[in-house]
Each structure stands twice: as structure tokens, then as C-alpha cells.
Amino acid sequence: MISTQGFINIIGRFGVKAKTAKPKIEIPLWETLPITDCIRTGEILYLDSPKNLISKFPNLTKSTTDSSQYFIAAPIKYRHAVIGAIYLTCSREPRSIFRESKETETLLGLLGIFLSNFMKNQSKVPKSYIDAGGKLTPRQIKIIELFQENLTTDQIASKLRFSSSTIKQDIIKIYEIFSVHSRIEVVERAKKVGLVKPDLDR
């Protein structure tokens, strides 16, 4: 599903090797994968062999070893807008007309309604970040504290005596752990789990 502009959130990994995708991660839509390709084009993508898959997506060379697999990626639309996609690997060849069939169109339409409702409900459910502290390094926790001082990445790097590239990688990791895309959201969620004290507010 696309819950953030420019990214697709993977919420399942059934039938896909762990090397290809981890569950519940974000993948940039500009990354070259069958699922992102079909989202960008808005068209169903069908590849009838691992050879053709790897030919089109060389970065997936190690993702499959079964020579009898078929690969399908289909965009999920709601009110004519692509809001996600479904990616399947099959051991049996699908019917040749599946891409143009009414059944496929109906199924994708129902998935669109389901995914739209799922995304609405997800936004109402408070997330738990209780285990965030165990995933962060002491430096990353210090970076979160410094977010409150409105420092630039370079200023944070200078203050902590690390390179800017190191701090940038830490910030990416922090965003990933908290599932956010801004420093303000990081601080808000860090407060909820006790990583940042309210009395540190500037």
C-alpha cells in the first residue's frame, strides 16, 4: 500500500524469499522491482519465468531458484488512483486472458476498496513504539534529543564529532524505527516511549 508519497509499504511476504523483501518495510517507488514498476505504469505486469524476471530486473538474480515460477504484479486502484499493488508468485501458469478478464478487474476493484478502508483504519490505530529504545544506539538517541534544538544535520555531526554521512545514515535508521518522515514526528513518538523527556522541550 502507498501510505506515504513516493513509498510503498510492504505488509506481507507470502511466497517471496526473505532476501527480496522484509515484511512491513517501506520501499521507494523509484526502486526497480516488479511491484514498483506496475505502480508507476498502472498496468499489470506478468513474467512467465525466472529467466524473464531476472532479464527485466537484474537486481533479483538471487530472489528465486524455481524454474517453474510465474510472476504477477498488479496495481490496486481506488477511484482511478493507484493506492498500492499486489505481487504474486505462482507455480501454475495463469489463464492467458487473466489480464483482461472481468474477474481480475472485479477482484482488483474489491482489493482497492479493502485497501482504502484498511489505510483509513490504520491511521486511527495508535502504534506502539515501546521497543524502539532497544533498537536505537546511544548516538541515535542523542540525535533525537538534538532534533529539539532545530540543528541542521551538519551541526549535529559537528556537535557529536561524527561525519555528516554517518549522522544522515543514523537519521534514516531513526525514521525507519519510528515509521515516520520528519524530525517532529520522531520527537513526538520518542516522548511517548520515554526516550525524550518533556522538560527538554525548547
NORDA-V982695 format. One record per residue. N is the residue number from 1. RES is the residue in one letter. OMEGA is omega as a letter, one per 40 degrees, with the letter a starting at -180 (999 if undefined). Layout:
# NORDA-V982695
N/RES/OMEGA + N/RES/OMEGA
This chain:
# NORDA-V982695
1/M/i + 2/I/a + 3/S/i + 4/T/a + 5/Q/i + 6/G/a + 7/F/i + 8/I/i + 9/N/i + 10/I/a + 11/I/i + 12/G/a + 13/R/a + 14/F/i + 15/G/i + 16/V/a + 17/K/a + 18/A/a + 19/K/a + 20/T/a + 21/A/i + 22/K/i + 23/P/i + 24/K/i + 25/I/i + 26/E/i + 27/I/i + 28/P/a + 29/L/i + 30/W/i + 31/E/a + 32/T/i + 33/L/i + 34/P/a + 35/I/i + 36/T/i + 37/D/a + 38/C/i + 39/I/a + 40/R/a + 41/T/a + 42/G/a + 43/E/i + 44/I/i + 45/L/a + 46/Y/i + 47/L/a + 48/D/i + 49/S/i + 50/P/i + 51/K/i + 52/N/i + 53/L/a + 54/I/i + 55/S/a + 56/K/a + 57/F/a + 58/P/a + 59/N/i + 60/L/a + 61/T/a + 62/K/a + 63/S/a + 64/T/i + 65/T/a + 66/D/a + 67/S/a + 68/S/a + 69/Q/i + 70/Y/a + 71/F/a + 72/I/i + 73/A/a + 74/A/i + 75/P/i + 76/I/a + 77/K/i + 78/Y/a + 79/R/i + 80/H/i + 81/A/i + 82/V/a + 83/I/i + 84/G/i + 85/A/i + 86/I/a + 87/Y/a + 88/L/i + 89/T/a + 90/C/i + 91/S/i + 92/R/a + 93/E/i + 94/P/i + 95/R/a + 96/S/a + 97/I/a + 98/F/a + 99/R/a + 100/E/a + 101/S/i + 102/K/i + 103/E/i + 104/T/i + 105/E/i + 106/T/a + 107/L/i + 108/L/i + 109/G/i + 110/L/i + 111/L/i + 112/G/i + 113/I/i + 114/F/a + 115/L/i + 116/S/i + 117/N/i + 118/F/a + 119/M/i + 120/K/i + 121/N/i + 122/Q/a + 123/S/a + 124/K/a + 125/V/i + 126/P/a + 127/K/i + 128/S/i + 129/Y/a + 130/I/a + 131/D/a + 132/A/a + 133/G/a + 134/G/a + 135/K/a + 136/L/i + 137/T/i + 138/P/i + 139/R/i + 140/Q/i + 141/I/i + 142/K/i + 143/I/i + 144/I/i + 145/E/a + 146/L/i + 147/F/a + 148/Q/a + 149/E/i + 150/N/i + 151/L/i + 152/T/i + 153/T/i + 154/D/i + 155/Q/i + 156/I/i + 157/A/a + 158/S/a + 159/K/a + 160/L/i + 161/R/i + 162/F/i + 163/S/i + 164/S/a + 165/S/i + 166/T/a + 167/I/i + 168/K/i + 169/Q/i + 170/D/a + 171/I/i + 172/I/i + 173/K/i + 174/I/i + 175/Y/a + 176/E/a + 177/I/a + 178/F/a + 179/S/i + 180/V/a + 181/H/i + 182/S/a + 183/R/i + 184/I/i + 185/E/i + 186/V/a + 187/V/a + 188/E/a + 189/R/i + 190/A/i + 191/K/a + 192/K/a + 193/V/i + 194/G/i + 195/L/i + 196/V/a + 197/K/i + 198/P/a + 199/D/i + 200/L/a + 201/D/i + 202/R/999
